[in-house]
Amino acid sequence: MQDGELVPEVMERTQIARLKNLRPTKHDFTQAHVDVPVEAYEMVASKNIYLLLAPKERTRSFSPPAVLGAPGLEISIVDCPPGNGPPLHVHERTRETFMPLDGRYEVTWGAQGEHSTVLEPFDLFAVPPGVYRSFRNLSPKDAKMLVVVQGEAGEVMNDIYYQAALAEKVSGKFGEAIWDRMRRIGLRVAPTE
């Protein structure tokens, strides 16, 4: 940016993300875009995900991020009610980092989620690529957590796999057509061995 573009109005519009002005990304998957019920998407992700910063090429969301960032980096805030969080999943090539902003979160990892730790506000856990992970809010009220995904350009949020049981669970509750629509937007189950 050049000095003339650094005026407050431009900075507010292009370089500042205000959580109160953001809409959760789950609304991108409603009838207007891919006809996936919000409740189905919530089965594979946190209740609310607010996309703060991401590259223009991001493919898992139809809405642009609040701030455009460099390829290979995505920053979000998740807002989870008690007990909520995504199911066990793996990022093949990207690192996912968690930092609770309020509340307490349990992070599990391992092929079956056999390991776990509890994060307090401002603790940080960076999960390496290729490791299954999940998290859930342990607090008695809604809690927010900063989530950073980093990798090579074009890989952020395009290298995630879920366990096969999730596809069966979503299909059982909403029908196979809904899981097929979710697959078209990039949700995948890990290949079986």
N, C-alpha and C positions, 0 to 999 in steps of 0.2 A: 504494500500500500504506500501511497505517496502522502506527504503531509496534508494536502488538500482533502484527502479522503479520510483523514483521521478526526473529522468533526464528530461531536457527540452523536448526532443523528445517525450517521453512517455506522459508527462503532456499535451503537445500540442495536441496529438492525442486522448487522453482519458478524459481529464479534462477541456479543454478549448473550448468554443463555440464561433466561430467568425461568426457574422451575414452575412458578405460578402461571406462566404463559404457555407451558407445553401441554400437549395432549398425549396420553399414553399410546405407544405404538400399536397396541392390540386393536385399536380402531381401524388400522390400515387393512385389516383382514376381513372386514364385514362385507356385506353384499355389494357395495360400490366397487370393490376391487376383485376379490376372489371368492366371495360367498362362503366364508368360514365363520361359524358362530364364534363370538367372543369367548364363550365358555369353552369351546374346543381349543382355541389358542391358549387359553389360560392353563390348560392341562399340560402344555409343553414349555411354558415360560412363567416368569414371575407375574403376579397379578397386574402390576403396572410397571412398564419400562419407559423411561423418559430419555430420548436420544439427545444428548447434549452436543457431542462433536463426533463427526464421522466424515469419511471421504464422500465425494459426490457420487462415486460409483457403487455405493452401498446397495445391495440387492434384496435384503430381507425386509425392508420397510419401503413403503411407497411414499411416505412423507419425507421431506428433506430433514436433515438434522438441524438443530438450532444454529449451529456454527459449522461451516465446512472446514474440514481438517485435512491433513496429509494422508495419503494412501497408507494403509497398514495400521491405522489406529482408530479405535472407537471408544468413546467414553459415554456411559449412561449412568443414570440413577434408577435403581429398582426400589419400589415401594411395596412392601409385602405385609399383609395382615398376619396375625399370629398363625404359625404353622405353615405358611405359604413359602413356596420357592419352586424352582424348576426340578424336574426329575433328573436322574442320573444321565449324564451325557458326556461326550468327549469332543474336544477340539483337537483335530489331528495335527495341525501345524501352527496354531496360535496359542499364545499364553493368555490366560484369563486371571485377572487380579481382582481381589475383593477387599473392600474396606468399609465396614459398617460406619455410618454417620451418626446413628442413634440406635438404641436397642442392641440385642445380642443375636448373632447368627451362628448356626452350626454349619460348618462346611464338611462334607463327607467326600471321600475319594477312594479310588481303587476299583477294580473291575466290577465288584458287587457293592461298592460303597462301604467296605469293611473298616475303613479308617475314618476318624473324625476329630475335629477340634472345634472349640467355641471361640469366636471372635467377639471382642468387646469393641465399643466405639474407638475408631482410629487404629485398631490393629489391622495388619495387612497380611494377606495370604496370596502369593502368586503361584498359580497352578501351572506346571509345565505342560507343553503340548503332549498329546497322546495319553493323558491320564483322565479316566472317568472322574467326574465331579458333580456335585449338587450342593445346594444350600437351602436353608430354611430359617425363617424368623422364629427365634425362641422367646421373643418378648411377648408380654401380655397385651401389647397394642401394636398398631402399624409401626413399621420401622423402615428407614431408608438405608441403602447401601450403595456406595460408589462401585461401579464395575468398569474395568478397563480391559479391552481386548486388543492385543497387539500381535502383528505378524507382518508378513510381506504384503506388498500392494496386491489387492485382489483376493486375498485370503480371508480377511476379517469377516467373520460370521458366515463364511461359505465352506467351512470345513467341520461342521458340527454333525455328529451322529448320536442318535438315541438308541437305547436297547429295543429289541424287537417287541417286547411286551407292551411298550407304549403305543405302537401302531395298533396292536390288538385292542388295547383299552379304549383308544379314541374311536376306532371303528365299531367296537361293541356299543359304545354310548351314542355315537352320532351317525354311524353308518360308514361303509367303505368309501362312498363318494366324497365324504368330508376329508378322510385321510388322503385320498387321491389329490384333492385340491391343496391340501397342506404340503404334499410332496412336490407339487408344481411350484410352490414358492420356496422350495429348498429344504424342507424338513425331511430328514432321512434317518433310516435305521441302519445300524452297523451291519456290514455283511456278515453272514453266518459262516463259520469255519467248517 
